[in-house]
Structures are given as structure tokens and as C-alpha cells.
Amino acid sequence: MPACHAPHFAEAVLTMCRRYAVDVVVPTVGSELVALARAADSFAEAGVRVLVPSAEGLETCLDKWRLAEACEGRVRQPVTRLIGPAGVPGADFEGGFPAIAKPRTGSGSRGVTVVERPEDLARLPQDGTYLLQEMLPGTEYSVNVLTNADGRVVAAVPRARDKTDSGIVVAGSVLHDPELSALTEDTVTTFETQLARRRVVFDGFATVLAEEPGDLAGLWKQRLRWARGNVQVTRRYKDVWFRGRTARGDHHHRLGSFFFGLIWFSLLITPVLLVLCSASLLFLYLTDPDRAWPLFHLLWVTNLICYLLITFMSAVIDPDTFRRSWFEALIYSGAIATAILVITALPGIFMPLLERSGLLPQDDSIHPVMLAVYAWPALSMPIAWLAELLTGTRLRWLAPPLLHLAGYGSLLAACLVASFVQELRNKQMTWDKTEKTGKVAAGR
């Protein structure tokens, strides 16, 4: 693949699209945009859509001087002047000193320098390739905006750029404005798209190369952000839930259907359901042991059926991925929960063995093993949370076995509990970007 500045870059991309039957190209690197925009008609003739604005608009946005001229008198911006060739700003520069000098084009803060005094301008290029801008100290903010094909803003997420690396934000704080921000903007986009009378479909054969967190601490940050975002989405669309298919006027969608609401809130209140389940079983075990076991057996057999159904459906939808990750699918619920599933599925085989080994009571007495088993749905959540807490300590070697015992599902439920606590405390929304290492694994 040639570099993006090579004359035949767009042609090479189009060749790749034809070879792999690509329908849509989503360029994400600024230096590639203009070349692809200029060749958009050629892509369209081949049945490929390139998601870029016009070449003229891109050339304006990628040239900081042209962009400053276009924004003059329309939006607030720092005082900006061109360094040469018509003239060089001096002591009368309206933005004052110290000031910021930067190239007209480029990214990643390359070439950016602080100009302390007017005399320091002499060391900069005087050929019109550099700008002088007013220095604006303080917190830097950016707004990520997603628009639809018609240019309508679907979602806007304002963030404070708390930490940057070569000009790219790697950690930031999302402003707490429910009308503007959400930690799961993709979910907001899906909702808004359907409320705008557009159809959203699931494509089980879409291929997406995404780098997931490489450790438990990174996974916790990501899933906690998503869990808290879902809490915000629930509150933001409170007038949609269980309102039928015609919520919000004539906008036809299924977001207000009973079935979708049942699925959404069943997932959202999973920790509450787990605690209620354990509390009910323990109450029955202590007050009416004969009734506790049949209900416990029914609960876990139902869990087993759902678990097998979801696992087999995943295998059918994406068999290649399932062949590589079948073991992770088997232990998703955790080693202890998996053992309970197997035992309750075949009680005639395992119950006599457990009774002979002394792990189950021989009479109606209260047995600690049964107490732990009935309490396990709720108990697994703090154990999974403990695994995450240990990742930054000397006992981090305990985190993997604890997570395998408790299960990934319990970790997600613990994330939900943490998100509820943060929302109740109105804690600042911190956006921690997944650290990119360049490691990608993909099957064919």
C-alpha cells in the first residue's frame, strides 16, 4: 500500500476495495482524506461509498489559516495572524505575548512552539507556512460530533483533554451535560437514528478490527464507562421505555416495545436480581429447606438452557471466532457457576457423590457448603470486584484465579454496581481511552 501522499494512493485503495468487495470506506487519518475525497466519484462508480466531506471543505479544514479566515466573524477563536510573506506580526500583535506559533498544516502538535517575545519570530519561517496565535491557557476541551448523511448532528460529546500524547487525547473527562454528553455515544447514536425514522439492523457478518484492553484494569475502566453510559441512556430516554412502537409522535421504532424494555432493564438491574435471587434462596433454605432445593434446581436449569442457547447461537453466527475462543465461552460464567450448572443438570450422578464425600448434608441440618452455593449469585460479584482491586497491588497474581472462579459475567455485574455508585455520587465522568499497542489478531 503506497503512502497517503503518493500519486496513486486513492487508486490503490480502490483496487483493494474491489478485491475484497468493500462497500464503505471510513478513513480516519487526516492526511488521507483529501486524496480519497477527490477520487470519491471513481469509488462511487465501483459501488463503494467513501465517508468524507467535499475536497474543498477538507482543504479548508486541514489548512489552519484558511480555516481561521473561514471562521472569522462567525465563531469565537483565538487571534490568528500569518507569519509572512505579506508581513510579520510584531509587538503590536493583538493576541499579546507569549503566543503560540504553529505550521499551517500538520497534526500531533508537530512544529508547535511558544513565542515569548516579538524578537523570537525571527527564528521561524517567514514564507507563510507558519501562524501566530493568541495563547489560551487553561483546560483544553474538544467536542466529538457525529452527523448523519444529511449533515444533521446526531450526537455531540464534549470532553476535557486531560492527557494527550503527540496531540492525541488518551484520557479525558466528559462534561456532565445529559443533553450533550454520554459515555456510550454509540448507543445514543443508535437510539437517535431510530427516533429519526431511520432503520438500524444487526449484521452478524460485519468484520471489525478493534484492539481490546490488554489487562483486567483496562477492561474494568472500559466496561465501567460503558455501564455508566447505559445508566445515563436509561435516564435520557425515560419517555421512550414501554411506550409502544409510536413513541415520540410518528417516529415508528421498537425502542418502546415491552420486549425491548424487558431485555434492557433485565441487563441493567442484573446486580439487583442476583442479590434478590440469593436472598430468596437463603431465606427458603433457612425456613423451608425442602422447597429451597427444587427452586434452586429450576433456577440453574433455566440458566443452563439460556447459557447453551446463547453459546450455540454465537457459534452459528461466527464459527471462526468460536473455534478460537470456545474455552473462554465455556468459562464465561466462572468455574464455580459452571460446576453448579453441570451438577444441577445431572443431579442423579453428582448429588450421591457429593453426599458420600461429605460436601452435602446427610440430614436437614444447615450446611456451610449449601449456604455458599445459595449465596453464590450475589457473592460472585464482590469476588470479581476484588480481582480488579488486586491488579495494582502486590497480590495481583491472585486476580486471574479469582476472576476465573467468579466469572466474567459477575465482573460485568460488579461494573454495574460501581456505575450506580458513581452516578449517585455524581462523580466526574472520566473517559479513559483503551491503550493502543498495535497488537491485532484476526482469523480468516
C-alpha positions in Angstrom: 0.0 0.0 0.0 1.6 3.4 -1.0 1.8 6.3 1.4 -1.2 8.6 1.5 0.8 11.4 -0.3 1.7 9.1 -3.2 0.0 10.0 -6.5 -1.6 6.6 -6.8 -2.8 6.2 -3.2 -6.5 6.5 -3.9 -6.2 4.2 -6.9 -4.5 1.6 -4.7 -7.3 1.9 -2.1 -9.9 1.4 -4.8 -8.1 -1.7 -6.0 -8.2 -3.1 -2.5 -11.9 -2.4 -2.3 -12.6 -4.2 -5.5 -10.5 -7.2 -4.4 -12.3 -7.6 -1.1 -15.7 -6.4 -2.1 -15.7 -3.5 0.3 -18.9 -1.4 0.3 -17.9 1.5 2.6 -14.6 3.2 3.3 -14.2 5.1 6.6 -10.9 7.0 6.5 -9.7 8.2 9.9 -6.3 9.7 9.2 -6.4 13.4 8.2 -3.6 13.2 5.6 -5.7 10.6 3.6 -8.9 12.5 3.4 -8.3 14.9 0.6 -6.9 12.2 -1.8 -9.9 10.0 -1.2 -12.4 12.9 -1.4 -11.0 13.8 -4.8 -11.5 10.2 -6.0 -15.0 9.8 -4.5 -16.7 9.7 -7.9 -14.4 6.9 -9.0 -15.2 4.9 -5.8 -19.0 5.6 -6.4 -18.8 4.2 -9.9 -17.3 1.0 -8.4 -20.2 0.8 -5.9 -18.0 1.9 -3.0 -19.0 4.8 -0.7 -16.3 6.9 0.9 -17.4 8.7 4.0 -15.7 12.0 3.5 -16.9 15.6 3.0 -16.1 17.6 -0.1 -12.4 18.0 -1.1 -12.9 21.8 -0.9 -14.2 21.6 2.7 -11.4 19.3 3.7 -8.7 21.6 2.2 -10.1 24.4 4.2 -10.3 22.5 7.5 -6.8 21.0 7.1 -5.2 24.4 6.5 -5.3 26.3 9.8 -5.0 29.7 8.2 -7.8 29.1 5.7 -10.0 27.7 8.5 -9.3 30.8 10.6 -10.3 33.0 7.7 -13.5 31.0 7.2 -14.4 31.2 10.9 -13.7 34.9 11.2 -16.8 36.8 12.4 -18.7 33.5 12.7 -17.4 31.8 15.8 -15.1 32.8 18.6 -11.5 31.9 18.0 -8.0 33.0 19.2 -6.4 35.9 17.4 -4.6 34.4 14.4 -2.1 36.0 12.0 0.0 34.7 9.2 3.8 34.9 9.5 4.9 36.4 6.1 5.2 36.8 3.2 3.0 39.9 3.3 4.3 40.8 6.8 5.4 39.5 10.2 3.4 40.3 13.3 5.3 42.4 15.7 4.9 43.9 19.2 1.5 45.2 18.2 0.2 41.6 17.8 -3.4 41.8 19.1 -3.1 38.4 20.9 -0.2 39.6 23.0 2.9 37.6 24.1 3.7 34.9 24.9 2.0 33.5 21.8 1.8 30.2 20.0 3.4 29.6 16.6 2.4 26.5 14.6 2.6 25.2 11.0 -0.5 25.9 8.8 -0.8 22.2 8.1 0.0 19.1 10.2 -1.1 17.4 13.4 0.1 15.8 16.6 1.5 19.2 17.9 4.4 18.8 15.5 6.2 22.1 15.0 4.2 23.9 17.7 6.3 26.3 19.7 5.9 29.1 22.3 7.0 32.6 21.2 7.9 34.5 24.3 8.8 37.9 22.7 8.3 39.5 19.2 12.1 39.1 18.6 11.7 35.3 18.7 9.7 35.4 15.5 12.9 35.8 13.5 13.8 32.2 14.1 10.6 31.0 12.4 9.9 30.5 8.7 8.8 33.8 7.1 7.3 32.3 3.9 3.6 32.0 5.1 3.8 28.4 6.3 3.5 29.4 9.9 0.8 31.0 12.0 1.0 33.1 15.2 -1.9 32.6 17.5 -3.1 34.0 20.8 -2.2 31.7 23.7 -5.2 30.5 25.6 -4.1 28.9 28.9 -6.3 26.6 30.9 -8.2 23.4 30.3 -8.5 22.3 26.7 -11.8 21.0 25.5 -12.9 19.2 22.4 -16.4 18.2 21.1 -16.7 15.0 19.2 -19.6 15.4 16.8 -21.4 12.7 14.8 -23.6 13.7 11.9 -25.8 11.7 9.6 -25.6 11.7 5.8 -27.8 14.8 5.6 -25.4 16.8 7.9 -27.8 16.6 10.9 -26.0 16.4 14.2 -26.8 13.0 15.8 -24.6 13.2 18.9 -22.1 15.7 20.4 -19.8 14.7 23.2 -17.8 17.4 24.9 -14.6 16.3 26.6 -11.8 17.9 28.6 -8.5 16.7 27.2 -6.8 15.7 30.5 -3.9 13.8 29.0 -2.5 13.9 25.4 0.2 12.0 23.6 1.6 13.7 20.4 -1.6 15.8 20.2 -3.9 12.8 20.6 -6.1 12.6 23.7 -5.6 9.4 25.6 -7.6 10.3 28.8 -10.2 12.9 29.3 -13.3 13.9 31.3 -16.7 14.0 29.7 -18.7 17.1 30.7 -21.7 16.1 32.7 -24.4 17.6 30.5 -27.1 15.0 29.7 -28.2 17.0 26.7 -24.8 16.9 25.2 -22.8 14.1 26.5 -22.8 10.4 27.1 -20.2 7.8 27.9 -21.7 5.4 25.3 -22.2 7.7 22.4 -22.6 4.8 20.0 -25.8 3.7 21.9 -27.1 7.3 21.9 -26.4 7.3 18.1 -28.4 4.1 17.7 -31.3 5.5 19.6 -31.3 8.8 17.9 -31.1 7.2 14.5 -34.2 5.1 15.1 -36.1 8.0 16.6 -35.3 9.9 13.4 -37.2 7.3 11.4 -34.1 5.5 10.2 -33.6 1.8 10.4 -30.9 0.1 12.4 -30.1 -3.5 11.7 -27.7 -6.1 13.1 -25.1 -7.5 10.7 -23.6 -10.7 12.2 -21.1 -10.9 9.4 -19.5 -7.5 9.8 -15.8 -7.6 10.4 -14.4 -5.0 12.7 -10.7 -4.9 13.8 -10.7 -3.5 17.3 -8.0 -3.6 19.9 -9.4 -4.6 23.3 -7.8 -3.8 26.7 -4.8 -5.9 27.4 -5.3 -6.4 31.2 -8.0 -6.5 33.8 -7.5 -2.9 34.9 -8.0 -1.6 31.4 -11.0 -3.9 30.9 -12.6 -2.6 34.1 -12.2 1.1 33.0 -13.7 0.3 29.7 -16.7 -1.7 31.0 -17.3 0.7 33.8 -17.5 3.6 31.3 -20.0 1.6 29.2 -22.1 0.6 32.2 -22.3 4.2 33.5 -23.2 5.3 30.0 -26.0 2.9 29.8 -27.4 4.3 33.1 -27.3 7.7 31.5 -29.0 6.4 28.4 -31.8 4.9 30.5 -32.4 8.3 32.2 -32.1 10.2 29.0 -34.7 8.2 27.1 -37.1 7.8 30.0 -40.1 8.9 27.8 -39.4 6.1 25.4 -39.5 3.0 27.6 -42.6 0.8 27.4 -44.5 3.4 25.4 -45.2 1.1 22.4 -43.9 1.4 18.8 -45.0 5.0 18.2 -43.2 6.8 21.0 -42.2 10.4 20.2 -45.0 11.2 17.8 -45.0 9.4 14.4 -41.5 8.0 14.7 -42.0 4.3 14.2 -39.5 2.1 16.1 -39.4 -0.7 18.6 -37.5 1.1 21.3 -40.7 1.5 23.3 -41.8 -2.1 22.9 -42.3 -4.2 26.0 -39.9 -6.9 24.8 -37.0 -4.5 24.2 -37.6 -2.7 27.5 -37.7 -6.1 29.3 -34.3 -7.0 27.8 -32.7 -3.6 28.5 -33.8 -3.4 32.2 -33.1 -7.1 32.8 -29.5 -6.4 32.0 -29.4 -3.0 33.7 -30.6 -4.4 37.1 -28.7 -7.7 36.9 -26.9 -7.0 40.2 -30.3 -6.4 42.0 -31.7 -9.6 40.5 -28.6 -11.6 41.6 -28.9 -10.3 45.2 -32.7 -10.9 45.4 -32.1 -14.4 44.0 -29.5 -15.3 46.6 -31.5 -13.7 49.4 -34.7 -15.6 48.5 -32.9 -18.9 48.3 -31.1 -18.4 51.6 -34.4 -17.4 53.3 -36.1 -20.6 51.9 -33.1 -22.7 52.9 -33.2 -21.4 56.5 -37.0 -21.6 56.8 -38.2 -24.3 54.4 -35.2 -26.4 53.1 -37.5 -28.9 51.3 -38.8 -26.2 49.0 -35.4 -24.4 48.6 -33.7 -27.2 46.5 -36.5 -27.6 43.8 -36.5 -23.8 43.2 -32.7 -23.7 43.2 -32.6 -26.6 40.7 -35.2 -24.8 38.5 -33.2 -21.6 38.6 -29.9 -23.2 37.5 -31.5 -25.4 34.8 -33.1 -22.3 33.4 -29.6 -20.6 33.5 -28.1 -23.6 31.7 -30.7 -23.5 28.9 -30.1 -19.8 28.3 -26.3 -20.3 28.5 -26.3 -23.1 26.0 -28.7 -21.2 23.7 -26.5 -18.0 23.7 -23.3 -20.0 23.3 -24.7 -22.1 20.3 -26.1 -19.0 18.6 -22.7 -17.3 18.9 -21.1 -20.4 17.4 -23.5 -20.4 14.5 -23.2 -16.6 13.8 -19.4 -16.6 13.9 -17.9 -20.1 13.8 -14.4 -19.0 13.1 -14.2 -16.9 16.2 -15.9 -19.6 18.3 -13.3 -22.1 17.2 -10.6 -19.8 18.6 -12.4 -18.8 21.8 -14.5 -21.8 22.7 -12.7 -22.2 26.1 -13.4 -18.6 27.1 -17.1 -19.2 26.2 -17.2 -22.3 28.4 -15.8 -20.5 31.5 -17.7 -17.2 30.9 -19.9 -17.8 33.9 -16.9 -18.8 36.1 -15.6 -22.1 37.3 -17.9 -22.3 40.3 -21.0 -21.4 38.4 -20.1 -23.8 35.6 -19.7 -26.6 38.2 -23.1 -25.7 39.6 -24.6 -25.8 36.1 -23.2 -29.3 35.5 -24.3 -30.7 38.9 -27.8 -29.3 38.7 -28.1 -30.6 35.1 -27.2 -34.2 36.2 -28.2 -34.4 39.9 -28.7 -38.1 39.8 -25.0 -38.6 39.0 -23.3 -35.9 41.1 -25.5 -35.5 44.2 -24.8 -39.0 45.6 -21.1 -38.4 45.0 -21.2 -35.1 46.9 -23.1 -36.6 49.8 -20.7 -39.5 50.1 -17.8 -37.1 50.1 -19.3 -35.0 52.9 -19.8 -31.9 50.8 -23.6 -32.1 51.2 -25.5 -32.6 54.4 -26.9 -36.1 55.2 -29.8 -34.7 57.1 -31.8 -31.4 57.4 -29.0 -29.6 59.2 -27.7 -26.3 57.9 -24.5 -26.9 55.9 -22.0 -24.2 55.1 -21.5 -25.5 51.6 -25.2 -25.2 50.8 -25.2 -21.7 52.3 -22.3 -20.7 50.0 -23.9 -22.3 46.9 -27.2 -20.5 47.5 -25.4 -17.2 48.1 -23.1 -17.6 45.1 -25.1 -15.5 42.6 -24.6 -12.4 44.8 -21.3 -13.5 46.3 -19.6 -13.8 42.9 -19.9 -10.0 42.3 -17.6 -8.8 45.2 -15.2 -11.6 44.4 -14.9 -10.4 40.8 -14.6 -6.8 42.0 -11.8 -7.9 44.4 -9.9 -9.4 41.4 -9.9 -6.0 39.8 -8.8 -4.2 43.0 -5.9 -6.5 43.4 -4.5 -5.8 39.9 -2.5 -2.7 41.1 -1.1 -4.4 44.3 1.5 -6.9 45.3 -1.3 -9.5 45.3 -2.1 -9.1 41.6 -1.2 -12.7 41.0 -4.5 -13.6 42.8 -6.6 -11.6 40.3 -6.7 -14.2 37.4 -7.7 -17.2 39.6 -10.3 -15.0 41.4 -11.7 -13.9 38.0 -11.9 -17.4 36.7 -13.7 -18.5 39.8 -16.2 -15.7 39.8 -16.7 -15.3 36.1 -16.7 -12.6 33.5 -20.5 -12.1 33.9 -20.0 -11.4 37.6 -17.4 -8.8 36.7 -19.8 -7.0 34.4 -22.4 -7.1 37.2 -19.9 -5.6 39.5 -19.2 -2.9 37.0 -22.9 -2.0 37.0 -22.9 -1.7 40.8 -19.8 0.6 40.5 -21.6 2.7 37.9 -24.7 3.1 40.1 -22.5 4.3 42.9 -20.7 6.8 40.7 -23.9 8.1 39.3 -25.4 8.6 42.8 -22.3 10.4 43.9 -22.4 12.5 40.7 -18.7 11.6 40.2 -16.9 13.3 37.3 -17.2 11.3 34.1 -13.7 10.2 33.1 -13.1 8.9 29.6 -10.1 6.5 29.6 -9.2 5.6 26.1 -8.1 2.0 25.6 -4.3 2.0 25.3 -3.3 1.0 21.8 -0.3 -1.3 21.4 -0.7 -2.2 17.8 -1.4 -5.9 18.6 -4.1 -7.2 16.3 -5.2 -10.8 15.9 -7.8 -11.8 13.2 -8.8 -15.0 11.7 -9.7 -15.6 8.1 
